[in-house]
Amino acid sequence: MPDEMAEYVRAYSAPGAIRGACNDYRAGPLDVEQDDEEAEVPIGCPTLVIWGEDFELVGKMWDVRGIWSKMAGEVSFAPIARCGHLPHEERPDEVSAALLDFMRN
């Protein structure tokens, strides 16, 4: 874990890095507004939904399958067990396997 933390410190020490990360969250209200405007327009390409099942704000709070089934016509799901907010960092092998499987089909 110390190596991972050191990498976060290194990355977030770059000029503008903290601003970029924070702006992603600041854009939340605009993201929701755009989602509302396009709610009746389904995503028109194959879609893979990946989330950490143990992430309180997604995996445990929302019906991810139900929500995305309404948003995309051809949707595949890859819930990542024993995983929180950052599946690609917490469970990279499982995420990679899900992506490769999705791309093959």
GISULMO-V586369 format. One line per field, one symbol per residue. phi: phi as a letter, one per 30 degrees, with the letter a starting at -180 (. if undefined). A space follows every 10 residues. Layout:
BEGIN
phi: ???
END
This chain:
BEGIN
phi: .edddddddd ddddeidded dddedddedd ededdddcec cddcbebccc addcdedbec ccdedddddd cbdcbcbbdc dhbcdbedcd bddddddddd ddddc
END
